[in-house]
């Protein structure tokens, strides 16, 4: 009897501890991760608004390439459902598209069946950001008592966040590649003869995420040096791209001011681009979409048996401080022909 009494007291104590833990444990799980993608909203939205497109960047598809999928309804519309059944890492469940705001937000309802039953709301939100489109991927799920005790001992944010980060990284690669591969037919690619051009510049290798901030840092320095020297400018500021390392996510580039004559300024480079033919495109739109103009020149060169060289020149004709509408910003993109 004494043993039973002790056992009963222990059980009550454990139940009491469990009750206390469940009361202080979180009642819902919320995980969010974000990434900035160098592509227009419409390009990114295309990759997040249908189950078919999501398959290409879903981290869970990689966990089980043999996952069984069943789709009902019209993909990319409210009410479409994707059911999955896979290995122990992905389990079994379904996702239903609940709300779609073009080029802005997609909301879904998740129903997990195996390895345990639960439900969750998930969303993909797009927003304008420096350098492109910001994508936020989130999930929220209720955690009923006493199952919520697990949240005190498991870092759900780190566990799910890691998968979200992998998915967003793959989405970034896919969307940026599509943004840069617009067919030449969408742009008027021109072959133009250019005279010798000179630039005063600062050149360095930067990560792609640093490009916008480096423009803001370096172009004012170059402009100040040119004006102090009393050198006549020959147009609006430029970016000269010598190497674009997609795999390494970095670029060798120069932040440059065109000048009318060759001149040396201590601490700065003098760059001379010889006279010759270039392929040129006038691109109108926000800076994050200019990759499509580069893709158009590349496609035109391939179609016509031409070889574009380096550096690629972006000249920013429109001053954003004077023209607030990004759709009216003109960027001239030029590649020298070898």
N, C-alpha and C positions, 0 to 999 in steps of 0.2 A: 504493500500500500504506500509505503514511504517513497518507493521508486516511482510509482504512478503519480504521486503528488508532486514529486520533483519534476517528472516529465511534463505534467500539466502546467506547472509554473513556467518551465522553460518554453513550452509551446506558446503560452500566453505572452511571455516576454518577447518571443520572436515575432508573434503577430503584432504586438504593440510596436516593436521596432519597425516592422514592415509598414504599418499604418503611418507611423511618423515619417518614414522615408518617402512613402508615396505622396504624403501631404506636402513635403518640401521639394519634391522632384518636379521638373517642368511638366506642364500639361500638354505641351505641343512641341513639335520639332520644326525648326525653321532654318533652312540652309540657303544661302545665296552666293553666287560667284559671278564676276563680271570680267569682260575682256573688251578691248577696243580693236576693231577690225577696220583696216584701211580699204573700205569699200562703201558705196552708197547704201542707204537704207534698203532700197528696193532689191538690191543684189543679196543682201543679208537675209531679208525677209523671205525671199524665194527659197532659201536653204532651211528655214525654220518652220515654214507654214504647212508642210506636208510630211506625212510619215515616210514616204519614199525618199525624200531628200535627207531627212534626219538619219536614215539608216547609214548614210555615208560617214557621219561624224559621231554617231552614238557610241559612247564608251562600252556599252553593254553588248553591242553587236560583236565587238572584238573579243569579249569574254566567251562568247559561244557563237562562232560563225555558222554552226548548224542549227541555230535556234529556229523553231517552227513559228511562222507568222501567218496570221489570218486577218485580212482587212475587209471591213464592211463599210458601206456608205461611200460617198464621193470624197476621195482624199483631198485634204485642203479646205474642207467645208465643215461647218458646225454639225456635229452628230457623227462624223466619221469615227470609226473605232479600229484600233489595232490591238489584236490579241497576240500574246507571245507565250511560248512554253519552251524552256531550255534546261540547261544543266543546273547544278546546285548554286552556281554563282549568280544566275539571272532569275531562276524560279519560274513562276507562272503568274500571269495577270493580264490586265488590259488597260488601255488608255483611250479616252474619248475626248475629242476636240470640243470644247465648250464655248469658247469665245474667240473671235478672230477680228482684230482691227488692222487693216492693211498697213504695212510698213511701220507698225507700232508695237503690237502685242498679240501673243497667242496664249490662251489659257486652256488647260486640260485637267481632266479628272482621272486620277490613277486608282486602280483597284488591284491590290496585290492578293493573290490567292495562295501561293506557295513561295517560300517555306512557311509563312504565316499570313493570316488575313489582316489587311489594314487598308486604309484609303488615304489619299493625299491630293492636294491641289498643287499644280505645278504651272509655271509660266515662263515665257521668254519675252523680255521687254527690250525694245530698241529705243535709243536716244542719240541725239547728235552729240559728238564729242570731238575734242581737238585730235586731229589725225584720222577721223573716220566716224564709225558708228559704234556706240557702246552697246553691248549685249549683256543683259543681266538674266541669268538662269536661276530660278528659285523653286523651292518646294516647301510646302507646309503641311504637316500631318498631325492630327490629334494623338495624344499619348495617354490613353485611359489608365486609371489606377487598376491594379498595382503594376502593370507592365511598364509604367513610366519610371519605375525604380532603376531600370536598366540605363536610363539616361545619366544617372549619377556615376556610373562606372564605365560608360562607353562614350567616346567623343564622336557623336553622330555628325557634327559639323565637319570634323576632319575626315571622317570616313566617306561621307557622301560628297563633300567638297572636293576631294581628290578626283573623283570620277567626273564631276562637273568641270573641273579645270582641264582634264584631258579632252573632254568633249568640245569645250570652247576652243582649245588650241587647234583641234582638227577642223572645226568650223571656220576658224580664222584662215587657215591655209586654203580651204576650198573656196571661200567667198572672195578672198583677195586674188586668187588665181582667176576666178571667173571675171572679176572686175577688170583685170588686166588683159583679158583675152577677147574683148569685144571685136567683132568682125570689122574689117576695114571699110565695108560698105556703110557703116554707121557714121563714118567721118570722111571728110574731104581731105585725103592725103595728097599733098602737093610736093612736087620736086622743084626746088628753088635753088638758084645760084646765089651764094652769099659771098661778100667781100671778106677780107681778113678782119677778124674781130679781136679786141683786146679786153681783158678783164683784170680788175684788182680783186683779190680773193683771199679767203682763208679756207684751207683744205684739210679735211680729217676723215677718219673712218668712224662712223657712228652707228649705233643700233637703229633699227627702223622705228622703234618707239621714241627715239631721241630726235628724230628729224625736225619735227615742229619746234621743239624747244631750242634746238641748235640754230634754226633760222632766226628765232627771236633773239638769241644771244649774239650771233656772229654778224648778221647783216648790219645792225647799227654800228658795229665797230668798223666795218669796211666803209660804210657810208661816211662816218666821221673822218676816217683817214683820207678819203678821196676829197672831201670838201675842204679839209684843212690844207691839203696839198694844192688846192685850186685847180684840180683836174676836171675837165669838162666830161660829164656823164654822157653816155650814148644809149640811153634807154633805161627801162625799169630793171629792178634787181632780178637776178637769175640764180638757179641752182644747176650746177654741172655735175652729172652723175657719171663717174668713171667705171665703177663696178657695182652691180646690184646682186648681192649674195642672198638669194632667197632661202637657201638651206641654213645659212649661218645667221639670217635675220640681221644683216648689216650692210652698209653701203659706204663706198669710198666716194666722197663728194666734195665739191667746193661751193662755198657761199660767196656769190660774186656780184660785183657792180660793173657793167660794161662801160668802157671809157673810149673817147674818140682818138686817143693816141697812145702809143706805147710809153709807159712811164714806170719807174721803180719807186716803191714806197717801203722803207725799212719795216720789217715785221710782217709784210704781206707778200703774197705771190702775185707775179704778173703772168697772166695766162694768155697765150696767143693761139687762136684757132685760125688756121690758114684758110684762104679763099677756096671755095669749092662748092659742090652740090650737097644739099641736105634734103631729107624728107621731113616735111613739116605738117603739123595739124594745129588748127585753132580750136582749143577746147574751152567750152563755156560751162561753168558749173563749179561746185565746191571743190576745194583742193583734194579731198579724199577720193574723188572720182577720177582724177587725172590719169590713173593707171590704165583706164580704158583707151585713152589716146595713145599711150605707149604701145598697148597691145595692137591697136589699129595699124600703127606704123610697122610693127614687126610682121603682122599678117600681110600687109601690102608688099613689104620687101620680099617675103617668101614667095608670094604669088607672082612677082615680077622678076624673080631671079636676081635680086639686088642684095647687097650686104651692108647693113647699117653698122656704123662703128661707134666709137666713144670719143668724147663724152656726149651723153644725151643732155640737151639743154632745155630747161624749163624757164621761160621768161614770164614774170607775173605782171601782166599789162595793167590790170585793174587794181586800184588801191581800195582795199576793203573798208577803209575809214571813210571813203567818199561814196562808195556804192555798197549799201547794206545787204542787198539781195545777192546771195551766193550764186544764184542761177545766171547772173549777168557777169560774173567774174571771168575774164579772158586770160587764159594761160596758153602761150605759144610753146609747143613742144617740137624740138628739132633734133634730128640725128644726122651726123655727117655720113656720107656714102664713101665706102672704101673703094 
